[in-house]
Amino acid sequence: MLLVITGCIRVEDETPYVVVRDITERLNGYLETIRWAIEETAFTEIVFGDNSAYPLDTVEEVQRLKSLSEDVGKCFEYYSFQGDVDAVRMKGKGYGEGEILAYLYENSSIMQRSRYYYKITGRLTINNIDKIHLSDKPENMFIFDVGGDIRSVDTRFYKIKTKDYKDFFKDAYLSVNDSKNMVLEYVYYAVLAEQHLPFKRFNRSLEFRGKSGSSGTEYCKSFNENILMRVVYRSFLYRTYWGRVILRCIRRISVSVDYSRK
């Protein structure tokens, strides 16, 4: 199973909607995600992409992780290239993420030969990854109703058929423009809807850990969202309209509680 990790280690000063800009903090966060993928998940192939041309070959921890992956019988690849700084500055980090995935597809033989891949945003991990049903079946799986918005999908973690990515998603990021509220989450949802692509939802709520690069908010919530969502996901409700309404309400409460404690 392939896991793709996206990242931007050196964020340009003019890049909008980014709070976490310290290079060391960002690099360490990506290294933690890579180590987590190697040591704590069932993914056997891991590909990391950075669009800030950071010299990863000179980072000792990257080389240690490369050796670690080989020791446990996994394959770890990493790529670093200079993305389109001006376009990311004008359109936002969602454009940059799409750019990374397109670059990896063109350059990673692992990604090209895979029938599907899972993708996670770098500097995040998932505490209950061992409880998430990860299969070898090529299919599309997304988290929907992000923040209560029915027109978007969660791009922090998802599974996608490589053929669908190549045919429909690969160039979709060109439509991203954060300043006009056309974020990557909306763009991907529109592709799914317009192309009538079949998809599934994950079997339970994902317990993200890490820090949002956009807001600086820690994903470790004091409000126990996960217990409530787990009840919905374990029942038939999450496949129904009312189940999705309940999930949106839980997320809205969670967001309001998080912000009230900041």
LOKETOR-356634 format. One record per residue: residue number from 1; x negated, y negated, z of N, C-alpha, C in turn. Coordinates in nm, 2 decimals. Example, Ala and Ser with C-alpha at 12.3 -4.5 7.8 and 13.67 -1.06 7.14 Angstrom:
<rs>
<1,<-1.32,0.57,0.78>,<-1.23,0.45,0.78>,<-1.32,0.33,0.78>>
<2,<-1.28,0.22,0.71>,<-1.37,0.11,0.71>,<-1.29,0.00,0.79>>
</rs>
This chain:
<rs>
<1,<-0.08,0.12,0.00>,<0.00,0.00,0.00>,<-0.09,-0.13,0.00>>
<2,<-0.05,-0.22,-0.08>,<-0.13,-0.34,-0.10>,<-0.07,-0.46,-0.02>>
<3,<-0.15,-0.53,0.05>,<-0.11,-0.65,0.12>,<-0.19,-0.77,0.06>>
<4,<-0.13,-0.87,0.01>,<-0.19,-0.99,-0.04>,<-0.18,-1.10,0.07>>
<5,<-0.30,-1.16,0.10>,<-0.30,-1.27,0.20>,<-0.34,-1.40,0.13>>
<6,<-0.26,-1.50,0.14>,<-0.29,-1.63,0.07>,<-0.35,-1.73,0.17>>
<7,<-0.44,-1.81,0.13>,<-0.50,-1.91,0.22>,<-0.56,-2.03,0.15>>
<8,<-0.58,-2.14,0.22>,<-0.65,-2.25,0.17>,<-0.74,-2.30,0.29>>
<9,<-0.87,-2.27,0.29>,<-0.95,-2.30,0.41>,<-0.98,-2.44,0.42>>
<10,<-1.02,-2.51,0.31>,<-1.05,-2.65,0.31>,<-0.94,-2.73,0.25>>
<11,<-0.86,-2.79,0.33>,<-0.74,-2.87,0.28>,<-0.79,-3.01,0.25>>
<12,<-0.75,-3.06,0.13>,<-0.79,-3.19,0.10>,<-0.71,-3.29,0.18>>
<13,<-0.77,-3.41,0.21>,<-0.71,-3.51,0.30>,<-0.57,-3.55,0.25>>
<14,<-0.56,-3.56,0.11>,<-0.43,-3.61,0.06>,<-0.32,-3.51,0.04>>
<15,<-0.35,-3.38,0.08>,<-0.25,-3.28,0.07>,<-0.14,-3.31,0.16>>
<16,<-0.01,-3.32,0.11>,<0.10,-3.35,0.20>,<0.15,-3.23,0.28>>
<17,<0.22,-3.26,0.39>,<0.29,-3.17,0.47>,<0.20,-3.06,0.53>>
<18,<0.08,-3.10,0.57>,<-0.01,-3.01,0.64>,<-0.06,-3.08,0.76>>
<19,<-0.04,-3.01,0.88>,<-0.09,-3.06,1.01>,<-0.22,-3.00,1.05>>
<20,<-0.24,-2.87,1.03>,<-0.36,-2.81,1.07>,<-0.46,-2.82,0.96>>
<21,<-0.56,-2.91,0.99>,<-0.66,-2.94,0.88>,<-0.80,-2.90,0.92>>
<22,<-0.83,-2.86,1.05>,<-0.96,-2.83,1.09>,<-1.01,-2.70,1.02>>
<23,<-1.12,-2.71,0.95>,<-1.17,-2.60,0.87>,<-1.20,-2.48,0.95>>
<24,<-1.27,-2.50,1.07>,<-1.30,-2.38,1.15>,<-1.18,-2.31,1.20>>
<25,<-1.08,-2.39,1.24>,<-0.95,-2.33,1.29>,<-0.88,-2.25,1.18>>
<26,<-0.88,-2.31,1.06>,<-0.81,-2.24,0.95>,<-0.89,-2.12,0.91>>
<27,<-1.02,-2.12,0.90>,<-1.10,-2.01,0.87>,<-1.08,-1.89,0.97>>
<28,<-1.09,-1.93,1.10>,<-1.07,-1.83,1.20>,<-0.93,-1.76,1.20>>
<29,<-0.83,-1.84,1.16>,<-0.70,-1.79,1.15>,<-0.69,-1.69,1.04>>
<30,<-0.75,-1.71,0.93>,<-0.75,-1.62,0.81>,<-0.82,-1.49,0.85>>
<31,<-0.94,-1.51,0.92>,<-1.01,-1.39,0.95>,<-0.94,-1.30,1.05>>
<32,<-0.86,-1.36,1.14>,<-0.78,-1.29,1.23>,<-0.67,-1.21,1.16>>
<33,<-0.61,-1.27,1.06>,<-0.51,-1.20,0.98>,<-0.57,-1.08,0.90>>
<34,<-0.68,-1.10,0.85>,<-0.75,-0.99,0.77>,<-0.78,-0.88,0.87>>
<35,<-0.84,-0.91,0.99>,<-0.87,-0.81,1.08>,<-0.75,-0.73,1.13>>
<36,<-0.64,-0.81,1.15>,<-0.51,-0.74,1.19>,<-0.47,-0.65,1.08>>
<37,<-0.48,-0.69,0.96>,<-0.43,-0.60,0.85>,<-0.51,-0.47,0.84>>
<38,<-0.64,-0.49,0.87>,<-0.73,-0.37,0.86>,<-0.71,-0.28,0.98>>
<39,<-0.70,-0.33,1.10>,<-0.70,-0.25,1.22>,<-0.56,-0.21,1.27>>
<40,<-0.46,-0.29,1.24>,<-0.33,-0.27,1.30>,<-0.21,-0.24,1.21>>
<41,<-0.24,-0.22,1.08>,<-0.13,-0.20,0.99>,<-0.16,-0.08,0.90>>
<42,<-0.05,-0.03,0.83>,<-0.07,0.08,0.74>,<-0.11,0.04,0.60>>
<43,<-0.14,-0.08,0.58>,<-0.18,-0.13,0.44>,<-0.32,-0.07,0.42>>
<44,<-0.34,-0.01,0.30>,<-0.47,0.05,0.27>,<-0.55,-0.03,0.18>>
<45,<-0.49,-0.13,0.11>,<-0.56,-0.22,0.02>,<-0.52,-0.37,0.06>>
<46,<-0.62,-0.45,0.08>,<-0.60,-0.59,0.13>,<-0.67,-0.68,0.04>>
<47,<-0.60,-0.78,-0.02>,<-0.66,-0.88,-0.10>,<-0.64,-1.02,-0.05>>
<48,<-0.75,-1.09,-0.03>,<-0.73,-1.23,0.03>,<-0.77,-1.33,-0.08>>
<49,<-0.69,-1.43,-0.10>,<-0.73,-1.54,-0.19>,<-0.73,-1.67,-0.13>>
<50,<-0.83,-1.75,-0.16>,<-0.85,-1.89,-0.11>,<-0.86,-1.98,-0.23>>
<51,<-0.79,-2.09,-0.23>,<-0.80,-2.18,-0.34>,<-0.87,-2.31,-0.31>>
<52,<-0.97,-2.30,-0.22>,<-1.05,-2.42,-0.19>,<-1.20,-2.40,-0.21>>
<53,<-1.23,-2.30,-0.29>,<-1.37,-2.27,-0.32>,<-1.46,-2.26,-0.20>>
<54,<-1.41,-2.21,-0.09>,<-1.49,-2.19,0.03>,<-1.59,-2.07,0.00>>
<55,<-1.72,-2.09,0.04>,<-1.82,-1.99,0.01>,<-1.81,-1.87,0.11>>
<56,<-1.71,-1.78,0.08>,<-1.68,-1.67,0.17>,<-1.80,-1.57,0.17>>
<57,<-1.88,-1.56,0.07>,<-1.99,-1.47,0.07>,<-2.09,-1.50,0.18>>
<58,<-2.09,-1.63,0.23>,<-2.19,-1.67,0.33>,<-2.13,-1.65,0.47>>
<59,<-2.01,-1.61,0.48>,<-1.94,-1.60,0.61>,<-1.97,-1.45,0.67>>
<60,<-2.05,-1.44,0.77>,<-2.09,-1.31,0.83>,<-1.97,-1.23,0.87>>
<61,<-1.86,-1.29,0.92>,<-1.75,-1.22,0.97>,<-1.67,-1.15,0.85>>
<62,<-1.67,-1.22,0.74>,<-1.61,-1.16,0.61>,<-1.69,-1.03,0.58>>
<63,<-1.82,-1.04,0.58>,<-1.90,-0.92,0.55>,<-1.87,-0.81,0.65>>
<64,<-1.86,-0.84,0.78>,<-1.83,-0.74,0.88>,<-1.69,-0.68,0.85>>
<65,<-1.60,-0.76,0.81>,<-1.46,-0.71,0.78>,<-1.46,-0.62,0.66>>
<66,<-1.55,-0.65,0.57>,<-1.56,-0.57,0.45>,<-1.62,-0.43,0.49>>
<67,<-1.72,-0.43,0.57>,<-1.77,-0.30,0.62>,<-1.67,-0.23,0.71>>
<68,<-1.60,-0.30,0.79>,<-1.50,-0.23,0.87>,<-1.39,-0.17,0.79>>
<69,<-1.35,-0.23,0.68>,<-1.25,-0.17,0.60>,<-1.30,-0.04,0.53>>
<70,<-1.42,-0.04,0.49>,<-1.48,0.08,0.44>,<-1.49,0.19,0.54>>
<71,<-1.52,0.15,0.66>,<-1.54,0.25,0.77>,<-1.41,0.32,0.80>>
<72,<-1.29,0.25,0.79>,<-1.16,0.31,0.82>,<-1.09,0.36,0.69>>
<73,<-1.16,0.36,0.58>,<-1.10,0.42,0.46>,<-1.01,0.32,0.38>>
<74,<-1.03,0.19,0.40>,<-0.94,0.10,0.33>,<-1.03,0.01,0.24>>
<75,<-0.96,-0.06,0.15>,<-1.03,-0.14,0.05>,<-0.99,-0.29,0.08>>
<76,<-1.09,-0.37,0.09>,<-1.07,-0.52,0.12>,<-1.15,-0.60,0.01>>
<77,<-1.07,-0.68,-0.06>,<-1.13,-0.77,-0.16>,<-1.10,-0.91,-0.12>>
<78,<-1.18,-1.00,-0.16>,<-1.16,-1.15,-0.13>,<-1.20,-1.23,-0.25>>
<79,<-1.13,-1.33,-0.28>,<-1.15,-1.42,-0.39>,<-1.14,-1.57,-0.34>>
<80,<-1.23,-1.65,-0.39>,<-1.23,-1.79,-0.36>,<-1.25,-1.87,-0.49>>
<81,<-1.16,-1.97,-0.52>,<-1.18,-2.05,-0.64>,<-1.13,-2.19,-0.61>>
<82,<-1.16,-2.28,-0.70>,<-1.11,-2.41,-0.68>,<-0.98,-2.43,-0.75>>
<83,<-0.88,-2.46,-0.68>,<-0.75,-2.48,-0.73>,<-0.73,-2.62,-0.79>>
<84,<-0.61,-2.65,-0.84>,<-0.58,-2.78,-0.90>,<-0.55,-2.88,-0.78>>
<85,<-0.65,-2.95,-0.74>,<-0.63,-3.04,-0.62>,<-0.53,-3.14,-0.65>>
<86,<-0.53,-3.20,-0.76>,<-0.44,-3.31,-0.80>,<-0.30,-3.26,-0.80>>
<87,<-0.27,-3.14,-0.85>,<-0.14,-3.09,-0.86>,<-0.09,-3.05,-0.72>>
<88,<-0.17,-3.00,-0.63>,<-0.13,-2.96,-0.50>,<-0.10,-3.09,-0.42>>
<89,<-0.18,-3.20,-0.44>,<-0.16,-3.32,-0.38>,<-0.03,-3.38,-0.41>>
<90,<0.01,-3.37,-0.54>,<0.14,-3.43,-0.59>,<0.26,-3.34,-0.55>>
<91,<0.24,-3.21,-0.56>,<0.36,-3.12,-0.55>,<0.37,-3.04,-0.42>>
<92,<0.26,-3.03,-0.35>,<0.26,-2.97,-0.22>,<0.20,-2.83,-0.21>>
<93,<0.19,-2.77,-0.09>,<0.12,-2.65,-0.07>,<0.18,-2.53,-0.13>>
<94,<0.32,-2.54,-0.15>,<0.38,-2.42,-0.22>,<0.33,-2.40,-0.36>>
<95,<0.30,-2.51,-0.42>,<0.24,-2.51,-0.56>,<0.10,-2.43,-0.54>>
<96,<0.03,-2.47,-0.44>,<-0.10,-2.40,-0.42>,<-0.09,-2.25,-0.39>>
<97,<0.01,-2.21,-0.32>,<0.03,-2.07,-0.29>,<0.06,-2.00,-0.42>>
<98,<0.15,-2.06,-0.51>,<0.18,-1.99,-0.63>,<0.05,-1.98,-0.72>>
<99,<-0.03,-2.08,-0.71>,<-0.15,-2.08,-0.79>,<-0.25,-1.97,-0.75>>
<100,<-0.25,-1.95,-0.62>,<-0.34,-1.84,-0.56>,<-0.29,-1.70,-0.61>>
<101,<-0.16,-1.68,-0.61>,<-0.10,-1.55,-0.65>,<-0.13,-1.53,-0.80>>
<102,<-0.11,-1.63,-0.88>,<-0.14,-1.62,-1.02>,<-0.29,-1.59,-1.05>>
<103,<-0.38,-1.65,-0.97>,<-0.52,-1.63,-0.99>,<-0.55,-1.48,-0.95>>
<104,<-0.50,-1.44,-0.84>,<-0.52,-1.30,-0.80>,<-0.47,-1.20,-0.90>>
<105,<-0.35,-1.23,-0.95>,<-0.30,-1.13,-1.05>,<-0.39,-1.12,-1.17>>
<106,<-0.45,-1.23,-1.21>,<-0.54,-1.23,-1.33>,<-0.67,-1.17,-1.30>>
<107,<-0.72,-1.17,-1.18>,<-0.85,-1.13,-1.14>,<-0.87,-1.01,-1.06>>
<108,<-0.76,-0.96,-0.99>,<-0.77,-0.85,-0.91>,<-0.72,-0.72,-0.98>>
<109,<-0.81,-0.63,-1.00>,<-0.76,-0.50,-1.06>,<-0.67,-0.43,-0.97>>
<110,<-0.69,-0.44,-0.84>,<-0.60,-0.38,-0.74>,<-0.46,-0.43,-0.76>>
<111,<-0.44,-0.56,-0.77>,<-0.31,-0.62,-0.78>,<-0.25,-0.58,-0.91>>
<112,<-0.32,-0.58,-1.02>,<-0.27,-0.55,-1.15>,<-0.22,-0.40,-1.16>>
<113,<-0.29,-0.31,-1.10>,<-0.25,-0.17,-1.11>,<-0.14,-0.13,-1.01>>
<114,<-0.12,-0.21,-0.91>,<-0.02,-0.18,-0.81>,<0.12,-0.20,-0.86>>
<115,<0.21,-0.11,-0.83>,<0.35,-0.12,-0.88>,<0.43,-0.22,-0.80>>
<116,<0.38,-0.26,-0.68>,<0.44,-0.36,-0.59>,<0.33,-0.41,-0.50>>
<117,<0.36,-0.52,-0.43>,<0.27,-0.56,-0.32>,<0.35,-0.63,-0.22>>
<118,<0.30,-0.63,-0.10>,<0.35,-0.71,0.01>,<0.26,-0.84,0.02>>
<119,<0.32,-0.95,0.06>,<0.25,-1.07,0.07>,<0.27,-1.13,0.21>>
<120,<0.17,-1.18,0.27>,<0.18,-1.26,0.40>,<0.10,-1.38,0.39>>
<121,<0.15,-1.49,0.45>,<0.08,-1.62,0.45>,<-0.03,-1.60,0.55>>
<122,<-0.15,-1.64,0.51>,<-0.27,-1.63,0.59>,<-0.25,-1.71,0.72>>
<123,<-0.32,-1.66,0.83>,<-0.32,-1.72,0.96>,<-0.19,-1.68,1.04>>
<124,<-0.11,-1.59,0.98>,<0.00,-1.53,1.05>,<-0.02,-1.38,1.07>>
<125,<0.04,-1.32,1.17>,<0.05,-1.18,1.18>,<0.19,-1.14,1.22>>
<126,<0.22,-1.01,1.23>,<0.36,-0.97,1.26>,<0.34,-0.87,1.38>>
<127,<0.39,-0.90,1.49>,<0.37,-0.82,1.61>,<0.43,-0.68,1.60>>
<128,<0.55,-0.68,1.54>,<0.62,-0.55,1.53>,<0.61,-0.49,1.39>>
<129,<0.50,-0.51,1.32>,<0.48,-0.45,1.19>,<0.49,-0.30,1.19>>
<130,<0.46,-0.23,1.30>,<0.48,-0.09,1.31>,<0.62,-0.05,1.31>>
<131,<0.71,-0.14,1.34>,<0.86,-0.11,1.34>,<0.93,-0.14,1.21>>
<132,<0.85,-0.21,1.12>,<0.91,-0.25,0.99>,<0.89,-0.13,0.89>>
<133,<1.00,-0.10,0.82>,<0.99,0.01,0.72>,<0.91,-0.04,0.60>>
<134,<0.79,0.01,0.59>,<0.70,-0.01,0.48>,<0.70,0.11,0.39>>
<135,<0.74,0.10,0.27>,<0.75,0.21,0.18>,<0.66,0.20,0.05>>
<136,<0.64,0.31,-0.02>,<0.56,0.31,-0.14>,<0.66,0.29,-0.26>>
<137,<0.78,0.27,-0.23>,<0.88,0.25,-0.34>,<0.87,0.11,-0.40>>
<138,<0.86,0.09,-0.53>,<0.85,-0.04,-0.59>,<0.99,-0.11,-0.58>>
<139,<1.00,-0.21,-0.50>,<1.13,-0.28,-0.48>,<1.10,-0.42,-0.43>>
<140,<1.20,-0.50,-0.44>,<1.19,-0.64,-0.38>,<1.26,-0.65,-0.25>>
<141,<1.19,-0.70,-0.15>,<1.24,-0.72,-0.01>,<1.21,-0.86,0.04>>
<142,<1.31,-0.93,0.09>,<1.29,-1.06,0.13>,<1.37,-1.09,0.26>>
<143,<1.33,-1.19,0.33>,<1.40,-1.25,0.44>,<1.48,-1.36,0.39>>
<144,<1.61,-1.36,0.42>,<1.70,-1.47,0.36>,<1.75,-1.56,0.47>>
<145,<1.82,-1.66,0.43>,<1.89,-1.76,0.52>,<1.78,-1.82,0.61>>
<146,<1.68,-1.87,0.55>,<1.57,-1.94,0.63>,<1.62,-2.07,0.69>>
<147,<1.60,-2.07,0.82>,<1.64,-2.20,0.89>,<1.79,-2.23,0.87>>
<148,<1.87,-2.13,0.84>,<2.01,-2.16,0.82>,<2.05,-2.20,0.67>>
<149,<1.95,-2.20,0.58>,<1.98,-2.24,0.44>,<2.00,-2.12,0.36>>
<150,<2.12,-2.10,0.30>,<2.15,-1.98,0.22>,<2.09,-1.98,0.09>>
<151,<2.02,-2.09,0.05>,<1.97,-2.10,-0.09>,<1.82,-2.07,-0.09>>
<152,<1.76,-2.02,0.01>,<1.62,-2.00,0.02>,<1.58,-1.86,0.07>>
<153,<1.46,-1.82,0.04>,<1.40,-1.70,0.09>,<1.28,-1.73,0.17>>
<154,<1.24,-1.65,0.26>,<1.12,-1.67,0.35>,<1.00,-1.63,0.27>>
<155,<0.91,-1.71,0.24>,<0.79,-1.67,0.17>,<0.67,-1.64,0.26>>
<156,<0.69,-1.64,0.39>,<0.58,-1.60,0.48>,<0.55,-1.45,0.46>>
<157,<0.65,-1.37,0.44>,<0.62,-1.22,0.43>,<0.73,-1.17,0.34>>
<158,<0.70,-1.10,0.23>,<0.79,-1.03,0.15>,<0.73,-0.92,0.07>>
<159,<0.81,-0.84,0.00>,<0.76,-0.74,-0.09>,<0.82,-0.76,-0.22>>
<160,<0.74,-0.74,-0.33>,<0.79,-0.77,-0.46>,<0.73,-0.67,-0.56>>
<161,<0.81,-0.63,-0.66>,<0.76,-0.54,-0.76>,<0.67,-0.62,-0.85>>
<162,<0.55,-0.57,-0.88>,<0.45,-0.64,-0.96>,<0.51,-0.68,-1.10>>
<163,<0.58,-0.59,-1.16>,<0.64,-0.62,-1.29>,<0.73,-0.74,-1.28>>
<164,<0.82,-0.75,-1.18>,<0.91,-0.86,-1.16>,<0.82,-0.99,-1.13>>
<165,<0.71,-0.98,-1.06>,<0.63,-1.09,-1.04>,<0.58,-1.14,-1.17>>
<166,<0.52,-1.05,-1.25>,<0.46,-1.09,-1.38>,<0.57,-1.15,-1.47>>
<167,<0.68,-1.10,-1.48>,<0.79,-1.14,-1.57>,<0.86,-1.26,-1.53>>
<168,<0.88,-1.28,-1.40>,<0.97,-1.39,-1.35>,<0.91,-1.49,-1.25>>
<169,<0.82,-1.44,-1.17>,<0.77,-1.52,-1.06>,<0.64,-1.59,-1.08>>
<170,<0.56,-1.53,-1.17>,<0.42,-1.57,-1.18>,<0.40,-1.72,-1.21>>
<171,<0.49,-1.78,-1.30>,<0.48,-1.92,-1.33>,<0.58,-2.01,-1.26>>
<172,<0.66,-1.94,-1.18>,<0.77,-2.02,-1.11>,<0.72,-2.13,-1.02>>
<173,<0.60,-2.12,-0.97>,<0.55,-2.22,-0.88>,<0.53,-2.35,-0.95>>
<174,<0.52,-2.35,-1.09>,<0.51,-2.48,-1.16>,<0.63,-2.57,-1.14>>
<175,<0.74,-2.52,-1.09>,<0.86,-2.60,-1.07>,<0.86,-2.66,-0.93>>
<176,<0.76,-2.62,-0.84>,<0.76,-2.66,-0.70>,<0.73,-2.81,-0.70>>
<177,<0.80,-2.88,-0.62>,<0.77,-3.03,-0.59>,<0.83,-3.06,-0.45>>
<178,<0.74,-3.05,-0.35>,<0.79,-3.07,-0.21>,<0.85,-3.20,-0.19>>
<179,<0.80,-3.31,-0.26>,<0.86,-3.44,-0.24>,<1.00,-3.46,-0.29>>
<180,<1.04,-3.37,-0.38>,<1.18,-3.37,-0.43>,<1.26,-3.25,-0.37>>
<181,<1.21,-3.20,-0.26>,<1.28,-3.09,-0.19>,<1.29,-2.96,-0.27>>
<182,<1.21,-2.95,-0.37>,<1.21,-2.82,-0.45>,<1.09,-2.74,-0.40>>
<183,<1.11,-2.68,-0.28>,<1.00,-2.60,-0.22>,<1.00,-2.46,-0.28>>
<184,<0.89,-2.39,-0.25>,<0.87,-2.26,-0.31>,<0.98,-2.16,-0.26>>
<185,<1.03,-2.18,-0.14>,<1.14,-2.09,-0.09>,<1.27,-2.11,-0.18>>
<186,<1.30,-2.23,-0.22>,<1.41,-2.25,-0.31>,<1.39,-2.20,-0.45>>
<187,<1.26,-2.22,-0.50>,<1.23,-2.17,-0.63>,<1.24,-2.02,-0.64>>
<188,<1.19,-1.95,-0.54>,<1.20,-1.80,-0.55>,<1.34,-1.75,-0.54>>
<189,<1.42,-1.82,-0.45>,<1.56,-1.78,-0.44>,<1.63,-1.80,-0.58>>
<190,<1.60,-1.91,-0.64>,<1.66,-1.94,-0.77>,<1.63,-1.83,-0.88>>
<191,<1.50,-1.79,-0.87>,<1.46,-1.68,-0.97>,<1.54,-1.55,-0.94>>
<192,<1.55,-1.51,-0.82>,<1.63,-1.39,-0.78>,<1.77,-1.40,-0.83>>
<193,<1.83,-1.52,-0.81>,<1.97,-1.54,-0.84>,<1.99,-1.55,-0.99>>
<194,<1.91,-1.62,-1.06>,<1.93,-1.64,-1.20>,<1.90,-1.52,-1.29>>
<195,<1.80,-1.44,-1.24>,<1.76,-1.32,-1.31>,<1.84,-1.19,-1.26>>
<196,<1.92,-1.21,-1.16>,<2.00,-1.10,-1.11>,<1.92,-0.99,-1.07>>
<197,<1.81,-1.02,-1.00>,<1.71,-0.91,-0.96>,<1.76,-0.84,-0.84>>
<198,<1.76,-0.71,-0.83>,<1.80,-0.64,-0.71>,<1.70,-0.66,-0.60>>
<199,<1.75,-0.66,-0.48>,<1.66,-0.68,-0.37>,<1.72,-0.62,-0.24>>
<200,<1.64,-0.60,-0.14>,<1.68,-0.55,-0.01>,<1.63,-0.64,0.09>>
<201,<1.69,-0.63,0.21>,<1.64,-0.70,0.33>,<1.56,-0.61,0.42>>
<202,<1.47,-0.66,0.49>,<1.39,-0.58,0.59>,<1.48,-0.52,0.69>>
<203,<1.44,-0.41,0.75>,<1.53,-0.34,0.84>,<1.54,-0.40,0.98>>
<204,<1.46,-0.50,1.00>,<1.48,-0.58,1.13>,<1.41,-0.71,1.13>>
<205,<1.43,-0.79,1.23>,<1.37,-0.92,1.24>,<1.22,-0.91,1.25>>
<206,<1.14,-0.99,1.19>,<1.00,-0.99,1.20>,<0.95,-1.09,1.30>>
<207,<0.86,-1.03,1.39>,<0.81,-1.11,1.50>,<0.68,-1.18,1.46>>
<208,<0.69,-1.29,1.40>,<0.57,-1.36,1.36>,<0.49,-1.42,1.47>>
<209,<0.35,-1.42,1.46>,<0.27,-1.48,1.55>,<0.16,-1.56,1.48>>
<210,<0.13,-1.68,1.53>,<0.03,-1.77,1.46>,<0.08,-1.91,1.47>>
<211,<0.02,-2.00,1.39>,<0.06,-2.14,1.40>,<0.09,-2.18,1.26>>
<212,<0.20,-2.26,1.25>,<0.24,-2.31,1.12>,<0.15,-2.42,1.07>>
<213,<0.09,-2.41,0.95>,<0.01,-2.51,0.90>,<0.08,-2.64,0.87>>
<214,<0.21,-2.63,0.84>,<0.29,-2.75,0.81>,<0.32,-2.83,0.93>>
<215,<0.36,-2.77,1.04>,<0.41,-2.84,1.15>,<0.32,-2.83,1.28>>
<216,<0.23,-2.73,1.27>,<0.15,-2.70,1.39>,<0.22,-2.63,1.50>>
<217,<0.34,-2.58,1.48>,<0.42,-2.51,1.58>,<0.38,-2.37,1.59>>
<218,<0.36,-2.32,1.72>,<0.33,-2.18,1.74>,<0.46,-2.10,1.72>>
<219,<0.44,-1.99,1.65>,<0.55,-1.90,1.62>,<0.60,-1.82,1.74>>
<220,<0.52,-1.81,1.84>,<0.55,-1.74,1.97>,<0.66,-1.81,2.04>>
<221,<0.78,-1.77,2.03>,<0.90,-1.84,2.08>,<0.93,-1.80,2.23>>
<222,<0.96,-1.90,2.31>,<1.00,-1.87,2.44>,<1.15,-1.83,2.44>>
<223,<1.23,-1.89,2.35>,<1.37,-1.84,2.33>,<1.36,-1.70,2.27>>
<224,<1.44,-1.61,2.33>,<1.43,-1.47,2.29>,<1.51,-1.44,2.17>>
<225,<1.48,-1.50,2.06>,<1.55,-1.48,1.93>,<1.54,-1.34,1.89>>
<226,<1.43,-1.27,1.91>,<1.41,-1.14,1.85>,<1.51,-1.03,1.91>>
<227,<1.54,-1.04,2.04>,<1.63,-0.94,2.10>,<1.77,-0.96,2.03>>
<228,<1.82,-1.08,2.02>,<1.95,-1.10,1.96>,<1.95,-1.06,1.81>>
<229,<1.85,-1.09,1.74>,<1.84,-1.05,1.60>,<1.83,-0.90,1.58>>
<230,<1.76,-0.84,1.67>,<1.74,-0.70,1.66>,<1.87,-0.62,1.67>>
<231,<1.96,-0.68,1.76>,<2.09,-0.61,1.77>,<2.17,-0.62,1.63>>
<232,<2.16,-0.74,1.57>,<2.23,-0.75,1.44>,<2.16,-0.66,1.33>>
<233,<2.03,-0.66,1.33>,<1.96,-0.58,1.23>,<1.98,-0.43,1.24>>
<234,<2.00,-0.38,1.37>,<2.02,-0.24,1.39>,<2.16,-0.20,1.36>>
<235,<2.25,-0.29,1.35>,<2.39,-0.26,1.32>,<2.42,-0.28,1.17>>
<236,<2.54,-0.25,1.13>,<2.59,-0.27,1.00>,<2.60,-0.42,0.96>>
<237,<2.60,-0.50,1.07>,<2.63,-0.64,1.05>,<2.54,-0.71,0.95>>
<238,<2.41,-0.68,0.95>,<2.32,-0.76,0.88>,<2.34,-0.75,0.73>>
<239,<2.42,-0.65,0.69>,<2.45,-0.64,0.54>,<2.58,-0.71,0.51>>
<240,<2.64,-0.77,0.60>,<2.77,-0.84,0.58>,<2.76,-0.99,0.58>>
<241,<2.86,-1.05,0.53>,<2.87,-1.20,0.53>,<2.86,-1.25,0.68>>
<242,<2.94,-1.19,0.77>,<2.94,-1.24,0.90>,<2.81,-1.21,0.98>>
<243,<2.74,-1.10,0.94>,<2.61,-1.08,1.00>,<2.51,-1.19,0.96>>
<244,<2.52,-1.23,0.83>,<2.43,-1.34,0.79>,<2.46,-1.47,0.86>>
<245,<2.59,-1.49,0.88>,<2.63,-1.61,0.96>,<2.57,-1.61,1.10>>
<246,<2.58,-1.49,1.16>,<2.53,-1.48,1.30>,<2.38,-1.51,1.30>>
<247,<2.31,-1.45,1.20>,<2.16,-1.47,1.19>,<2.13,-1.62,1.17>>
<248,<2.20,-1.69,1.09>,<2.18,-1.83,1.07>,<2.20,-1.91,1.20>>
<249,<2.30,-1.87,1.27>,<2.33,-1.94,1.40>,<2.22,-1.92,1.50>>
<250,<2.17,-1.79,1.51>,<2.06,-1.76,1.60>,<1.93,-1.85,1.56>>
<251,<1.90,-1.86,1.43>,<1.79,-1.93,1.39>,<1.80,-2.08,1.42>>
<252,<1.92,-2.13,1.40>,<1.94,-2.27,1.43>,<1.92,-2.30,1.58>>
<253,<1.97,-2.21,1.67>,<1.96,-2.23,1.81>,<1.81,-2.22,1.85>>
<254,<1.74,-2.12,1.78>,<1.60,-2.10,1.81>,<1.52,-2.23,1.77>>
<255,<1.55,-2.29,1.66>,<1.48,-2.41,1.61>,<1.50,-2.52,1.71>>
<256,<1.63,-2.54,1.75>,<1.66,-2.65,1.84>,<1.59,-2.63,1.98>>
<257,<1.59,-2.51,2.03>,<1.52,-2.48,2.15>,<1.37,-2.51,2.14>>
<258,<1.31,-2.46,2.03>,<1.17,-2.48,2.01>,<1.13,-2.63,2.01>>
<259,<1.21,-2.71,1.94>,<1.18,-2.85,1.93>,<1.20,-2.92,2.06>>
<260,<1.30,-2.88,2.14>,<1.33,-2.94,2.27>,<1.22,-2.92,2.37>>
<261,<1.14,-2.82,2.35>,<1.03,-2.78,2.44>,<0.90,-2.84,2.40>>
<262,<0.89,-2.90,2.28>,<0.77,-2.96,2.23>,<0.73,-3.09,2.30>>
</rs>
